[in-house]
Amino acid sequence: MPWYAVSQPTKEGAVATLAETITHITTLDRSAMDGARARQATLTKPPGSLGRLEDLSVWLAGVRGEARPRLRRPVLILAAADHGVARSGVSAYPPEVTAQMVANFLRGGAAVNVLARQMGAAVVVVDAGVAAPLPHHPDLLRRAQGPGTEDLSTGPAMSRAAALACVQTGIVLAEETIATGADVLLTGEMGIGNTTAAATITAAFTGLPAEAVTGRGTGVSDERLMHKVETVRRALALHSPDVTDAPAVLAAIGGFEIGVLAGVILGGAAARVPVVLDGFITGAAALIAVGIAPEARAFLLASHRSAESGHAAVLDALGLVPLLDLGLRLGEGSGALLALPILTAAARLLDEMATFTEAGVAGAEQPPTVGE
């Protein structure tokens, strides 16, 4: 019997909705992909000359189930939450910065706001579990499971019920966002201490040692980095995470925002909407989501490879090749937004370029056959 059939729901229908979501995550639409490839072969360019843009357009066709997919309404879902482990000194910044940055997002003053305005993307800010009081704001979605997690290095970060509730929250967020017309979901996060949670999740799923996947996060000193690595080691030894039970991993060593983003990934995949990952934290959320529903991986696009040492391991584990490598380690969804124009360009080139026939351009000459 699968885990979701025996888990206890935190509210009526939550587990059933998650189980239904999983059943709706299927495979890429091969017929639509064949149609996209066939159109690519007729466009006014040498075959394959647009490189990965052509591959992206075919992938997008498979996700959307349309031979000529269009992207008109990108939405970034930015989930914020606090982590109990932050109180142990694993970050260069104090825990109250999480709430302060949420206020900055709502004012439109963060890097992610600047990039979203440039890219024409909406930003949905979600309180997934911020410890400090947040301002009343019409654009803030309050979906908190509590005022931050517990310290994952001394006990479970959250209960299993809370972990499942986080995932369910993310699924509902994806459904609600898609219902408003969103046709591509971008993922972002904020939470002091969340690179420690992501490193622990990454070590659990990849089997790599703590020192191989734990980076400087917000820019910690050598001394704090050593402490952070030891914190990850201690958490792994304490919990011995069973990666065949992804919700249990989330409960033991995850974060509220990581769980919500895992749900967003599942909800997007179930609705056949592409999900663009940002960096290390959203990659950890993807490990949880793919642990729950392996088919969800096909609906993911890796925007970039971050400077965090564990992110490359996450991408390898997911089998994803990033579009960009800019040395970013900000999070918030910054890398996902920077990759958005590339994905949009791939779709528009497939849809809007003229064919050889339409343009009256001669196609490539056929190579001579043997004997001519």
N, C-alpha and C positions, 0 to 999 in steps of 0.2 A: 504494500500500500504506500503511495507517495506521501511525502512529508506534509503536503498541504491538505491531505485528507484527514490527518490526525491532529493537526495543530488546533489550538483554541483561538477562535476569532476574538478580536478586541471590540468589535461591534458587529451587529447583525449583518450577515452577508459578506463580510470582508474576505473570509477564506474562499468562499464560493466564487467571488469575483476574481480573485487571484488565480484560482484554478481555471476559470473560464478564459482568462487572459492568456494563460499558458497554452491552452488548446488552440487559440487563434494565431499563435506564432508558427508559421509554416516555413516555406522556402521561397527563394526568389522566383519570380515569374519568368520561366525560361522562354516562353513564347514572346513576351514583351522584349526580352533581351535579344532574341533573334531578330525581331523587327527593328530594334535600334541598330544592331550590327548591319543589317541590310541597308538601312538608310545611310549609315556612315559610309558605306561603300559607294554611294551615289553622289556624295557631296563634293563640291568643287575644291578638291585638295588631293594630293597623293595619299594613298591608303596608309593609315597609321601615322601621318605627319603631325597630328596633334597629340601624339603620345598618350600620356595618362589621362588627358582630358577626354579622349575617346573611351577609355576604359571606365572612367567615372560616369559618363553618360549612359553606358550600357548597364552598369551597376544600378544607377538611379532608375532606369527603366524597369529593372527586375524588382526593385523595392516597391515602386509605385504601381507596377502592373500596367504600365503604359509605354508604348513604343516611343512616344515623344513627350516625356515628362516635362512639366514646367514647375518652377519654384517661384512663388509670388509672396508668401507670407512667412518669413523666418521668425521664430520666437526662441529666445534664450530663457530657459528656466534656471534661475540662480537660487540654489538652496543653501541656507546658512544655519549653522548649529555650533554649539560649544562642545568641548571635549574635556572630561575630567582629568585626562592625562596631562593637559596643559598646565595644571597646577603643580606638576612635578618639575617644571623648568625645561621642557623640551623645545620651547620656542623662544625666539628673540623678542617676542612681543607678549604683553600680558593678555589674559583671557578677555578683558573688557573691550579689546579692539574689535572682536567679532561684532558686537552690538554697534560700536561706533562706525564700522564700515557698512553695516546694513543701513544706517542713517545716511551715510554718504551715497550709497546706491540710490536710495529713495530721493535724494536731492539731485541726482544726476551728475555727481562730481567725481566718480571713480573712472579708472581707465576703461572699464567695461562699458560704462555709459557713453564715453567718447566714441569708442569703436562701434557700439550699437547704433549711434546716430549716424555715423559715417556709412555703415552697411545697411541702414534701413531696417533694422531688426528691433522688434519689441523685446522688452526685458520684464520678466515676471519674477519678482523678489519674494522668496518664500522663507518664512520663519519656521524652520524644521525642528528647532530646539535651542534657541539662543537663551543664555542664562540671565543676562541683564535685561531690564525693561526696555522695550522698544517704543519708539514714538507712534502715536496714532497716525496712520497714513492710509489713504484710500487705495494705494497701489501695493500695500503689504498684505500678502496672504499668510494668515496665521494657521499653521498646520503642525505646531510643536507637539512632540510626544512628552516633553518635559524640559526642564531648564538645563539642558546639556546632559551628556552621558556621565557615567561613573568612570573612574580611572581604570582603564583596561589592563594596566600592569599589576593591579591588586585584586581584581575581580572582574566579572562580566561588565561590559560597557552598558548593556541594557538587557532587559528580559527578552525571551523569544517572542512573546506577544507583542512587545514594542517593536521588535525588528520586523515582524510581519506587518504591523500597522504602518510602519514607515514605507515599506514596499507598496502596500495598498494605497497609501496617500499619493505616492508618485504615479501609480497607474491612473488614479482619478485625475491628478493634475494633467497628465498627458492627454487623457480623454477630453477633459474640459478645454484644454488649449487647442486641440485639434478641432473640436466642435466649433470654435470661433473662427476657423479657417486656416490655422497653422498647417503648413505643408512640409516644414522641416523643423526639427527640434534640435536646439543647441543646448549643451549642458554646461553649467557653471556652479561654483561653490565658494563658500567662505566659512572658515572655522579655525580659529587658532588651535593648533595641536593636531590638525587633521592629516598632516603628512606623516605623523607617527602612526596613526591608525591605518593610513594607506600603505605604509611600509610593512606593517604587521600583516595586513591582508595579502599583500604581494608575496611576502615570504611564505605565508601559509599555502598559497595556490601554486607557487613556482617551486617550492622546496629550496630556494636559495637562502644562504645565511643572511642574518640581519644586516651585517656590514655591507653586503652587496646591494641592498635595496633601500638603504636608509641614507637620505641626503640631508643637506643643510636647511631645507625648507625655507623659512623666512630669513636665513642667513646667519645661522648660529655659529658660535666660535668652535674651535677644535675641541675644547673641553666639553662644551654642551653637546657637540656631535657624538662624542664618546658616550656621554650619558644617554643620549637619545638611542644609540645603537643598543646599549645595555637594557634600556627600557623595552625595546622591541624584543630582545632575547628573552627577557623575563616574562613578557606577555605570552610569547610562544610556548615557553616551558610550562607556564601556569595553565594554559587552556588546551594545548595540543589540538589545535583546530582541525576538525574533520571536514575537508573540502567537498566531500560528497553530500554534505548537508549545509548548503550555502547560507540559509537563514541562521543556522547555529553559529557560523563564522561571523556573520554580521552582528549577532547578539553579543558574542564574546569580545570581539576586537574592533568593531566598526564604529560608525557614527550615525547620528540621525540623518544628516544631510546625505551621507553615502547611501543609506537605505532608500531615501526618497528618490535619489537619482537612479538607483537600480530599478525602482518602480517606473520612473519616467522612460527608461530604456525599454522595459517590457511593454509598457503601454504604447510606445511609439512603434515597436516591432509588430505588435498585434494589429495595429491600425495601418500597417504598411506605409509608415512615414519614416524617412531617414533620420537617424539620430547621430549628431556630430559630437564626438567626445572632445573634451578640452585636454587637460593634462593628466597629472599623476592621480589626483583624487578622483576625477571622473573615470579614469581607467580602473581604479579599485572598485568603483561602483559597477563598472561593466563586468569585472570578474565575478562579482556577486550575482548580477543579472544573468550572465551566461551560465553560472553555476546552477541557477534555478531553471533556466530554459536555454539549452545550448544553441537552439536555432536562432536565438536573438542576435548572435554574433554577426550573421549575414546582413543585418540592417544597420550596422555600425560603421562610421567613418572616423578614422583617427585624424584629427586636424593637424597635430604637430607632435614632435618629440621634445619633451621639456628637458631642462637642465637637471632635473631631479634624477639621481642615479638609478632609482628603481623603475622609472617610467619605461625605459627600453625593455626591461623584463616583462612589464605588463603588456606592452605591444606584442612582444614575441609570444607570450602566452595566449593572447587573443588572436594571433595570426594577422595583425593589421599593419599596414605600411603607412606611415604618416605622410601628410602632404608637405609639411613645413618643418624646418629645424632652425629656429631663430634664437635658441638659448633662453627661451622664456621659462620663468618659474613663478609667475604671478598668480595663475589660476583665474578665478572669477568668470571664466568663459572667454578670456581674451584670445587664446589661440583658436578656439572654435569660430569666433567672429572673424578673425583674420583669414581663415580658410573658406569662409562662406562665399566670397566672390569667385573663388576658383570653382566651387561646386556649381554655382549659378551659371558661370561661364560655360561649363561643360554642358549643362542642360540647354542653354540658349544656342550654342553652336549646333547641337544636334537638331534643334527645332527650327532655327531661323536661317541657317545657311542654305543657299540655293544648291540645287542639284545640277549636274552637268547639263541635263536636258533643259531645265528651267533657265539656266544662264546662257545657253547656247555655246557652251565651251566643250571643245573636243576632249574626250576621255583619253586615258593612257592607251597607247598602241599595244596590241597584243604581241607578245614575243613570238618570233618565228618558231614554227614547229621543226622538229628534226628532219633534215633532208632538204629544207628550203634554202 
